[in-house]
Amino acid sequence: MHPVNTVPAADGDTLHEECGVFGVWAPGLDVARMTYFGLKALQHRGQESAGIAVGNGSTVLVRKDEGLVDQVFTDADLKAMPGKVACGHVRYGTSGGGGWEGAQPHLSTINDTIIALAHNGTLVNTDAMRRELINMGIPFRTHTDSEVAAKLIGYFTQETHRIREGIASTMAMLEGAYAMALVREDAIYAFRDPDGIRPLVLGELACGKGWVVASETCALDIVDASYVRDIEPGEIVKISDDGLESQQEYRSATSSPCIFEQVYFARPDSVMGGGTVYSARRRMGERLAQEAPADADLVIGVPDSGLPPAEGFARASGLPFGEGLIKNRYVARTFIQPTQELREMGVRLKLNALKDVVAGKRLVLVDDSIVRGTTMAQIVRMLRDAGAAEVHVRINSPEVRWPCFYGIDTDTQDQLISANKSVDEIRGFIGADSLAFLSVEGLLASVPPAPGHCCACFTGDYPVAIPEVFSRGSFLEGYEPTNLTDPSPTALMSVQEVADVLEVCREESENAWGHEVVGASGRGEQEG
Ligand code: SF4
């Protein structure tokens, strides 16, 4: 989710995922508690707020608040939310869309039906739709794109009398990145944007009593569910007493999953594209050692995401791998510190150098990315203060030169150090003896093969059109993004125009959608 029309600030040298979603359909089991555990596994994707919505057969109950999952839910809260279906959400804080109102799932009422929606990603064309819906008398509580999606689904469901058609019509209008889970009183729906930018996987409980959807497979593992498959780009999955039904909607010619999931966002134990993220990160380090070797004594990584590529770099270069930086996991994020001095202290509170490991050594220091360069400059200084003889920085991703509009909090381009300085100028800024980044080709060769990836923050090749009004002020002079796909025709129509088209289509072809039905006790059964 994303506040409409803002591009929030990045936290130091790191890009941040904005959300994680989880959903479960399991009648007879404690679905609220399972969602709680799923959200705990996805906590790395968002720490500002957490929420759970439960469908109990007759209505939907939501509890959400600011804070970590542990802080929002007590045992008593979970006990008070019995049901057969649930979805949950963890949210990363942004500069413009915080607070309780921004927490998800979003509740929306359609006549006497209540739905709750959890969204990961950013929608780039909801501004005009929001205005139109308000003009139609539909009230809004937040300024987020996620609420526009929830209200659109409600509106089109009212028009078509079927939630699946409400979702499909909404998908026809939305542009951007989204992976969503929606619950009503007795069913869950999971759906993903036509380019598959944000991840969403389907799992089956080992006990055979239900299904799970989640942003990452690590959230399946924690509730003892096995990975079945990814929710396909443009697919809508419904899980209810009728089993699992799937319907393919608007799929792009090539899918474009976010490659930064493999670099940094996802947990290393999650499986993406057929392999663990940990293995992909190790291969990135191996490739980096081939592309940019260093004459050094020891390879260390910046915890946590720099450790697997550091291991790979060490293995490929024949150098020893060591632990040179220790992370304190219980310190608040640096971005809440208002001044540079306090931010600097924040880095020291989060990381400390192991003096007897690094003193006198020529180090290779591996990290996942450099955004502004300020944090890396402090880490290099910390290592030198601890006695390091040389610090050779190696980054297991290409230079981040372009802002992201698909669910990641990136600064505008003028804040990205690689958009403003040469590699040697960055080396000087961070105080390293040498600096090198992995190539785009090297990164793509390190992850499991796929028909396509979004690499836009490295290349400026954006897979989905970004309206000028949304990206205004984000690009520096001389930077022209490329490869923007054309918006879908319905994305250019008004809500009312789409509703009129729907009316004509419905009269011409009532219930024309084919769909696969899979019983909870086994997949493959077909509905006639
Ligand atoms: Fe991921 Fe970068 Fe694409 Fe954003 S621009 S979706 S961070 S690869």
Residues whose N, C-alpha, C, O or C-beta is under 5 A from the ligand:
A	BS01	SF4	C258 I259 F260 P403 C404 Y406 I408 C454 C455 A456 C457
